[in-house]
Amino acid sequence: MKKLIRITAIILLIAGVGFFAYPIALKVAFDIQANNAMNEFDRLKTDELQTDDAYSNENDIKYAELRRAMFDYNEKLYLSGQSGLIDQLSYEKPDFLLSDYGVDSDILGYITIPKIDVKLPIYNGASKENMAKGAAYLANTSLPVGGDNTNCVIAAHTRYKGIHMFKRITELKPGDEIHITNLWETLVYKVVETKVIDPKDSQHIYIKEGRALVTLSTCHPYPKNYQRYLVYAQLV
């Protein structure tokens, strides 16, 4: 009888340790994967911070063709009124791929939010697979290179398998900074507004004429998730 009690106690102890250790293990694995992705992206991008003078001869810039194409894409997107933004699938399947320009990556950059200790890779397209790995660029919104008449929308889960991604963006206030690192530079945005919307209200993520925005999106309120919480930030 004592032996049975001892075995039962050991089993319960192991189960208890496993219960608490499992989410920690998931978080560690996620952090390793995300950091590896961002480190690999850093190896792709130029180390030298570009200046306005450097852009005077775009052919001298690393990935010059890609950079021009991204700005051209954003301009066409604005002029078309984002006509491709019609349903959920529009967010998931990007029609702009870095691989078409010789860059072997499905990451467009990474996002850093100092106030809430967030640093995540930005995957190209808001598919379920990409959303499980970090933040995701919503296809058919502006690519993350800045410029007038742009609104790059970046989504992430509030919390995924116990891992906080955008859970704390509700703490952001006007003036807080959001940094977007692409292949050439780190763009600094400052929060200007927050808003709660219905998931079907896509007009809230459209380009605003004359503005250079990044918009963060996550499910709200946690954990019911029947709305979306948006954070708008203006390029500094």
Sequence and secondary structure as in RCSB ss.txt:
>XXXX:A:sequence
MKKLIRITAIILLIAGVGFFAYPIALKVAFDIQANNAMNEFDRLKTDELQTDDAYSNENDIKYAELRRAMFDYNE
KLYLSGQSGLIDQLSYEKPDFLLSDYGVDSDILGYITIPKIDVKLPIYNGASKENMAKGAAYLANTSLPVGGDNT
NCVIAAHTRYKGIHMFKRITELKPGDEIHITNLWETLVYKVVETKVIDPKDSQHIYIKEGRALVTLSTCHPYPKN
YQRYLVYAQLV
>XXXX:A:secstr
 HHHHHHHHHHHHHHHHHHHHHHHHHHHHHHHHHHHHHHHHHHHS SS   TTGGGSGGGSTTHHHHHHHHHHHH
HHHHTTSTT  SHHHHHS S  GGGGT   SEEEEEEEGGGTEEEEEEES  HHHHHHSEEE TTS  TT  SSE
EEEEE  SEETTEESSGGGGG  TT EEEEE SS EEEEEEEEEEEE TT GGGGS  TT EEEEEEEEESTTT 
 EEEEEEEEE 
